[in-house]
Structures are given as structure tokens and as C-alpha cells.
């Protein structure tokens, strides 16, 4: 295991690593224990009681956070004609089929792809390069749609995608260290509510097995499940 920096060690001394805190307290500690020299992101990690080997327990979706993510998302849209024009008017950073060839040549100066259904035949050919990076458009996250304008506007407003890893853990950015604690709590609760609504009917037992929040490069702070709204 890599040796931790002095700043990280000092951050660990600010709280009890074995204790669990309310969401409000955990988020406050995540802000206080940020060790980065920049405005770090704050992320929540939810370990869910699901079996991702079962198709009906694979959780994936997207949500517009009440206070955004604090990060400007660069949006690439694959659409034709009027839909391409709509995407440009909505504020898309890149629009057009020519970017398919650019991606094949190693271009990745974007964060999210939106595509109309009729473009997915071509976009699907990029699966081998987009898939591993988590950039493939998907109807479940609202990135394969005819309403490209709304999709672009929501992404620009702070829409985040979430997806359960094989281990059942969902990671979601909930803002920046510079955000007010109340804003981070609102964003945290929005993700929590979305995951609660996405609970598969076939998932039995405790659904939220463990929850933690942390800043980029900072230590994880456990959230007390019993102090949360629903479990």
C-alpha cells in the first residue's frame, strides 16, 4: 500500500474512521478533510444489496442535481438536420457525424455523448472505444433520444449518470468542496432518492449496505444508514 501524505494523515485525525455520521456531518467532514490544492469534487459511494449478475438488478440511470456538479460538461451530439440545429441552439459543444471519424482517430475532448436513435447504427461501431470509457449513449440515461435539446440542457444544468459496478457500488459526484454544505446535502439526497426509486423488486434484505462521502484525494467518511430518510 502506498504511503499516505502528511496532509492525508492529518485529515484522518479529524474524525473517527470507525464511526458513522449523519449525511450532514459526513459532508461537512468531507469538506474539512479535503487535501487537494484545487476545488476538489465531492463524491458519494453507495454499496447496494444487489446482484449485478442478474439482469433485473443492474442499476443505471441519470439525475439532474438540484445545484449541479460544479463542472462544465462538454457535450457531443450525433444528429442530423433539424435535430442537429436544435442541439446547437441548446448549447452543445460539438455536433455532427464527422466526429465519429475523429473519435476513431483518438479524439476525446468531450464528457458526454447524446445521439438520436437513427444515429446509433453508426455510433454503435464506436462501442469498442466508447464502452470502456463509459461514454456510450444509452436510452436509460436519456442520452439516446429525439429530444436532443432537452438532453443537452439537462446535462449542462448538472445532470449526472450513475451505474452500479460489478460489486454493487454506485459512485456519484455531488458537487465541489466550494459548495455550501446545504447544497451538497441536497445533491446527496437527490442521488439517494433516485437510487431508492431504482431499487429492484427482486433485491431482498438491506438495500443500502454502506454509504460514504469523500473529496477527491481525501479520506472516505461513513454515513450512518439509520440516520438517512429511508432504508
N, C-alpha and C positions, 0 to 999 in steps of 0.2 A: 504493500500500500504506500502511495506517495506521501511524503511528509507534508503536513499541513503548515501553512504560513503562520507567522505570529499573529497577523490580523485575524485569521480564521480561528486560531486557538483562543484569542481574546473574545471573539464573538461567541464561542461556545460557552464561555464562562458567564455570559449574561443571562443564561436561563438553564433550567434543569432539563437535560436531554431525555430523561426518562419520564418526564411529566407530560400531560396533555393539557392544552389550553383552549379556551373558547376561541371561536374564529376571530373575534375582535382582538383578543390578546395575542394570538399566534401571528396575526398580520402585523400588529404593532412590533412584535419581536423580529419578524422577518425584515421589516424596515430598519430597525435599530442594528441588526446584525449584518447588514449589507457590507461586504468587504471590497466591493468594486470601486474603481476611481471614475466611474461614469454612472449615468442614471440607469441602474440595472432594472431588468424586468423582475416582476414578482410572479411566481408560478405556483399553482396548486396541483397536488398529485392525489388522486383518489384511487385506492385499491379496492376494486369491486368484487363481490362474491358471485362471479360469473364464470362460465366455462367457455372460453372463446373458441374451443374446438367445435362447438355446436353452432350451426348457422343462425339459430334464433337467439343466440346470446352474444352476437358480435355487435357491439355498440359503436355507432358512428353518427355524427351529426354536426350541426353548427348553430351558433347563437350570436346575436348581436349584443355585446356587453353594454350595460347602461352608460358607462363612462369611457367606452373604447379601450384600446390596448396601450395607447401612448405611442404606438408605432405607425408610421405611414406605410401602408401596403401598396406595392406596385402590382397593378392588375393587367394581365394579358388576356385579351378576348379573341376567341376564334369565332367569327360570324361573318355573314355576307350581306351585301345590300343594305336595306333599311336597318337591319339589326346591328350591322357594323356601325352605322351612323348613330344609332341610339347609344351604343356603348361609348363612342367618342364623346357624345354630348353629356353622358353621365360621369365622365371623368376618367375613363380607362386610360392607362398609360401607353398601352400598345394594342393595336387592333389590326388583324389581317392574317391571311393564310401564309404569307411569306415567312412568318416567324416559325413555322413548322420546320423549314429547312435550316433556319438559324439555330434552333434547338438541337437539331441533328449534328450541327457543327460545334456544339458545346456552349451555346449562349444560354445563360440562366439569370439575366438581370431582371427578375420579376419574383413575386412572392406567391401569387395566386393566379390560377387559370380559370376562366369562365368560357364555356363553349355552348353553342346552340346544338340541339340534338342532331341536326343534319351534318354537323362538322365532326361528330365523334368517330366516323369511319376513318377519317384522316388522322385525327388526334390519337385514336387508339393505337396507331402504328408507332407512337412515341412511348408506348407503355413501358418498354424496357429501360428507358432513361427517366421517365417521369415517375413511374411506380416506386422505385427505391427511394426517391426523394419526397414521396408523399404529395406530389404535385398533380396527379391525375384528376381531372374533373370528375365529379360524382353527383348523381341526382340527389343522394341522401344529404349532401351538404349544400345543395342549392346552386352548385356550380355547373350543372348541365341543365340549361333552362332556355326558354324562348324569351323570358323577361330579363334580358341582359342588363337593362338599365337599373332595375331594382337590385339585381345581384351585385353590380358594381358599386352602387350607392351604399348597400349594406356593408360590403367589405371595407369601403372607405370610412364608414361610420364606426368600425370596430368589431366586425364580425370575426369570430374565431371558430376554427374547426376543432373537433375533438374526436378521438378514436381510441378504443381500448387496445392496448398492446396484448401480445400473447399471454402475458402474465396477469391480465385483467386490470392493469393500471392505466388510468387516463390522466395525461398531463395537459394542463391548460394555462395559458398566460392570462393573468387577471389585471395586468397594468404595470406601472413603473413604481420604483421606490419614491419618486417625487409626488406620486398621487397622495391625496388625503387618505387617512385610514378609512373614513366612511365610504369613499369611492371604491377602494379595494374590497371592502366588505360587501358592498352592493354587487360588484362584479363576481366575487366569490359565490355569493348566494345565487346569482343568476346561473352560474355553471352548475352549482349543486342542484338547483331546481330542475335544470334541463336533464341532468343525469338521473334524477329521481323519476322524472316522467318517462325516461327511456328504459326504465327497469323492465327486463323481460319477464313475462308472466311465469316462465319456466325456471327462473332463478330463485332458488329456495335458500332459507336461512338468512344470515346477516348480509345485507347488500353492501353497505359502506363498511368494509373491513378495517380500513385505516385511511386517514386523511392527513396531509401535511402541506405546509406552505414554506416557500423559501425564495430568497432573491438569487439572481444569477451569481454563482460562485459563493453564495452564503449557505449556512447550515440549514437543514430542514427542521421545522418546528411542528410538532404533532398537534393536531386539532382533536379536541375531545368530542367524539361522536355523540355522546349523550347530551352535549350542550347545543347540538345542532337542531334545526327545526323539525326534521323528520328523519327516521331511520328505518 
